């Protein structure tokens, strides 16, 4: 078969058209939702959108398409588009700069749960015809002057066509973009490349290499010799636990049978700072939070744990997740996946069950000689492999979804599996409380559990998390927060428990974490804001 010779611009146009037609199912579904083919002007509107999307991707593809890398570049564009489409359609996620930030900061364990032979086939097979064509067609050799002239001219024509196509449907188009704000995050692979460019080019410039000191004046109000027992505060950062599935917060299923029997305070209405760990962790550990959100300031400054170190606390971070996102730089770090003594009953090659976070806690409490803050970063309900987040003995809600490919399961199976994970979190937290309660002769202790963000479990076709904050569903934003304190701890800081139970009925958020922890630990510093301290009105001082 004789190879046909084509210009680079023609090949790029062919690839862009293929991507628009076969790698943008999510975008087309969103753009044409609610429109009937029989509706007046429907076909004109669809044609205008198609020309616009084609022009955008033509320009995106053609500008870097130079020299001998043309075929490689176009192949990458096709595969990226197909991969993005697969995850958009499978989990109904939106791919924005924050989602790409999550992708860039994920680890191999997390990535492996989203990959497999089925996803790979779903990504590669639709790409085979156009990739074969990319490598089969012969490209016309040209001088650089002629190539540049064609390139500039074709880009100008693409821009003109985009404008001409949209003008007749401008009113409908403006309305669509105003009402469907997430649509721009469905256009693949433009959404991926924009997110990458933002994170690799724009974002590093706003994050200083040296963090500004915060709360260097911090000191403990209670003199070290005023009491005999050390103070131990355990802060548990949950992963992907959503408030909607906690029976403590009104869920019809009994997913918190253990915590319900402990003397805890459950906060009823808590809002997360972000819809991903990458955003929420730095935000919730900062003095500013969501209300005064400034990524440059938050990531460029010390946070809660640094202030506690300034106040003289020993700070330990126990990791069972994908890292602390920069908030534990001054803490002692214990990675539970790298224990000296293997725990095969709790750990496999990829991850450990959250019980591992309790390892050696008895000994730590017995040997405590100074005030300590212990942070436990859970694996929690991290999706999509919910079935791997709890032991088999807790398969209480059946049938379960025993795969990470959630679309192969019914909504009931997905929720059942997720709820079993909540049951396990309930058990781990209850055991933690029991361990602390058994050591009241040695330490005055308290525990605060709060999840980093929520999760979508198929509501409106959405799965997982990471939606842009402005349009995120409440199930991704509302999180559980639970507090427990020993009698000695309450007396030490003058905490009125019935008062706190009343306060827990009022709204709270991640913005309260920084100031509440400092307040309940009796830490005085200029960065403390009493109006953001949920314990303030219930403490004697």
LINHUHU-V122247 format. One record per pair of residues at least 4 apart in sequence whose ideal C-beta (glycine too) atoms are under 8 Angstrom apart, sorted by the first residue. I is the first residue (numbers start at 0). J is the second residue. Records with the same first field share a line. If there is no record, write none. Layout:
I=J  J
//
This chain:
2=135  136  137
3=136  137
4=136  137  138  139
5=9  10  136  137  138  139
6=10  138  139  141  149
7=11  61  64  69  138  139  146  149
8=12  61  149  150  153
9=13
10=14  69  73  133  136  138
11=15  57  60  61  64  73
12=16  53  57
13=17  129  132
14=18  60  73  76  77  129  133
15=19  53  56  57  60
16=20  53
17=21  22  77  128  129
18=22  23  56  76  77  80  187  188
19=23  49  52  53  56
21=125  129
22=77  80  81  83  84  125  187  188
23=27  52  80  84  185  186  187
24=28  84  87  88
25=29  84  87  88  91  185  187
26=30  52  182  185  186  187
27=31
28=32
29=179  181  182  185
30=45  48  175  179  182
31=41  44  45  48
32=179
34=38  41  44  45
35=41
36=41  42
37=41
40=44  168  171
41=45
42=46
43=47  167  168
44=48  168  171  172
45=49
46=50  164
47=51  164  165  167  168  172
48=52  172
49=53
50=54  160  161  164
51=55  161  164  165
52=56  186
53=57
54=58  157  158  160  161  164
55=59  161  186  189
56=60  188  189
57=61  153  157
58=62  154  157  158
59=76  188  189  192
60=64  72  73  76
61=150  153  154
62=150  154
63=68  72
64=68  69  72  73
65=69  146
68=72
69=73  138
70=74  133  134
71=75
72=76
73=77  133
74=78  130  133  134
75=79
76=80  188
77=81  126  129  130  133
78=82  122  123  126  130
79=83  187  188  191  192
80=84  187  188  191
81=85  122  123  125  126
82=86  122
83=87  94  187  188  190  191
84=88  187
85=89  118  121  122
86=90  92  94  113
87=91  92  93  94  185  187
89=118  404  405  406  462
90=383  405  406  461  462  463
91=455  459  460  461  462
92=98  461  462  463  465  466
93=98  181  184  185  190  465  466  467  470
94=98  99  184  185  187  190  191  194
95=99  184  190  194  467
96=100  193  194  197  198  202
97=101  194  273  274  275  277  278  465  467
98=102  184  194  275  465
99=103  191  194  195  197  198
100=104  194  198  202  275  277  278
101=105  275  276  277  465
102=194
103=195  198  199
104=277  321  322  324
105=109  110  321
106=110  321  322
107=111
108=112  321  349  350
109=113  321  381
110=114
111=349
112=383  384  387  403
113=118  383  403
114=118  119
115=119  403  404
116=120
117=121  404
118=122  404
119=123
120=124
121=125
122=126
123=127
126=130
127=131
128=132
129=133
130=134
131=135
132=136
141=145  146  149
142=146
143=147
144=148
145=149
146=150
147=151
148=152
149=153
150=154
151=155
152=156
153=157
154=158
155=159
156=160
157=161
158=162
159=163
160=164
161=165
162=166
164=168
165=169  172
168=172
169=173
170=174
171=175
172=176
173=177
174=178
175=179  182
176=180  182  183
180=467  469  470
181=185  466  467  470
182=186
183=190
184=190  467
185=190
186=190
187=191
188=192
189=193
190=194
191=195
192=196
193=197
194=198
195=199
196=200  201
197=201  202
198=202
199=203
200=204
201=205
202=206  294
205=294  295
206=294  295  298  299
207=211  295  299
210=299  300  301  328
211=299  300  301
212=300  301  305
213=286  300  301  302  305  306  526
214=286  301  305  306  309  310  524  525  526  527
215=309
216=309  524  525
217=306  307  309  310  517  522  523  524
218=310  311  522  523  524
219=223  310  311  312  370  520  521  522  523
220=521  522  523  540
221=225  226  491  492  521
223=311
226=443  491
228=440  441  442  443  487
229=367  368  369  370  371  441  442  443
230=370  371  442  443  444  488  491  520
231=364  367  370  371  372  373  435  442  443  444  445
232=371  372  373  444  445  446  447  516  519  520
233=372  373  374  375  431  435  444  445  446  447
234=372  373  374  375  446  447  449  516
235=356  374  375  377  428  431  446  447  448  449
236=280  374  375  376  377  449  450  451
237=377  379  380  424  448  449  450  451  478  479
238=276  320  376  377  378  379  380  381  450  451
239=379  380  381  382  450  451  452  453  454  464
240=244  245  379  380  421  424  450  453  454  478  479
241=245  450  453  454  474  475  477  478  479
242=248  268  269  450  453  477  478  479
243=248  250  453  473  474  477
244=250  252  254  414  417  418  421
245=249  250  254  255  265  421  479
246=250  251  252  253  254  255  256  259
247=255  258  259  263  265  479  481
248=265  267  479
250=254
252=396  418
253=259
254=418  421  422  425
255=259  421  425
256=260  422  425
257=261  425  426  428  429
258=263  265  425  428  429  432  481
260=429
261=429  432  483
262=483  496
263=432  481  482  483
264=481  482  483  496  499  500  503
265=479  480  481  503
266=479  480  481  482  503  507  533
267=503  504
268=477  504  505  506  507
269=449  477  478  479  480  506  507  508  509
270=289  476  477  478  506  507  508  509
271=279  283  450  451  452  453  475  476  477  478  508  509
272=278  279  282  283  288  289  292  508  509  510
273=277  278  279  282  289  451  452  468
274=278  279  452  453  464  465  466  467  468  471  475  476
275=279  451  452  464  465
276=280  320  321  324  451  452
277=324
278=282  468
279=283  451  452  509
280=284  323  324  326  451
281=285  297  298  302  324  325  326
282=287  288  289  292  297  509
283=288  449  451  509  510  512  513
284=302  303  304  326  512  513
285=296  297  300  302  303  513
286=300  302  513  514  526  528
287=291  292  293  296  297  510
288=292  508  509  510  511  512  513  531
289=508  509  510
290=510
292=297
293=297
294=298
295=299
296=300
297=302
298=325
301=305  306  329
302=306  326  513
303=307  326  512  513  516  517
304=308  314  316  326  327  329  330  372  374
305=309  328  329
306=310  517  522  524  526
307=312  314  372  516  517  520  522
308=312  314  329  330
309=524
310=520  522  524
311=369  370
312=369  370  371  372  520
313=331  369  370  371  372
314=327  329  330  331  371  372  374
315=330  331  332  333  371  372  373  374
316=323  327  330  331  332  333  374  376
317=333  335  356  373  374  375  376
318=322  323  332  333  334  335  336  376
319=335  336  350  351  353  355  356  375  376  377  378
320=376  377  378  379  381
323=327  330  332  376
327=332  374
330=374
335=346  351  355  356  358
336=346  350  351
338=342  346  355  358
341=346
342=346  351  355  358
343=347
345=351  352  354  355
346=350  351  352  355
347=351
349=387
350=378  387
351=355  378
352=378  388  389  390  423
353=377  378  379  388  423  424  427
354=358  427  430
356=375  377  427
357=427  430  431  434
359=363
360=364  373  431  434
361=365  434  437  438
362=366
363=367  371  373
364=434  435  438  441  442  444
365=438  441
367=371  441  442
370=520
372=516  520
375=431
377=424  427
378=388
379=388  420  424  450
380=385  388  417  420  421  424  454
381=388
382=403  405  417  454  462  463  464
383=403  404  405  462  463
384=388  403
385=400  413  416  417  419  420
386=399  400  401  402  416
388=420  423
389=393  394  419  420  422  423
390=423
393=419  422  423  426
394=399  419
395=419  422
396=414  415  416  418  419  422
397=415
398=411  412  415
399=412  415  416  419
400=405  407  408  409  412  413  415  416
401=416
402=407  408
404=408
405=413  457  462
408=412  413  416
409=413
410=414  456  457
411=415
412=416
413=417  456  457  462
414=418  456  457
415=419
416=420
417=421  454  456
418=422
419=423
420=424
421=425
422=426
423=427
424=428
425=429
426=430
427=431
428=432  446  448  481
429=433
430=434
431=435  446
432=436  446  483
433=437
434=438
435=439  442  444  445  446  483  485
436=444  485
438=442  444
439=443  444  485  486  487
442=487
443=485  487  488  491
444=484  485  487  488
445=482  483  484  485  488  519
446=481  482  483  484
447=480  481  482  515  516
448=479  480  481  482
449=478  479  480  481  509  512
450=478  479  480
451=478
452=464  475  476  478
453=464  473  474  475  476  477  478
454=463  464  474  475
455=459  461  462  463  464  466  472  474  475
456=462  474
457=461  462
458=472  474
459=472
461=466  472
464=475
465=475
466=470  471  472  475
467=471
468=476
471=475  476
472=476
473=477
480=507
482=499  503
484=488  489  494  496
485=489
486=490
487=491
488=492  494
489=493  494  496
492=519  520  521  538  539  540
493=538  539  540
494=499  519  534  537  538  539
495=499  537  538  539
496=500  537
497=501
498=502  536  537
499=503  533  534  537
500=504
502=533  534  536  537
503=507  533
507=511  533
510=531
511=515  531  532  533
512=516
513=517  531
514=518  527  528  529  531  532
515=519  531  532  533  534
516=520
517=522  524  527  532
518=522  527  529  532  534  535  538
519=532  534  538
521=540
522=527
523=527
527=532
528=532
529=535
530=535
534=538
//
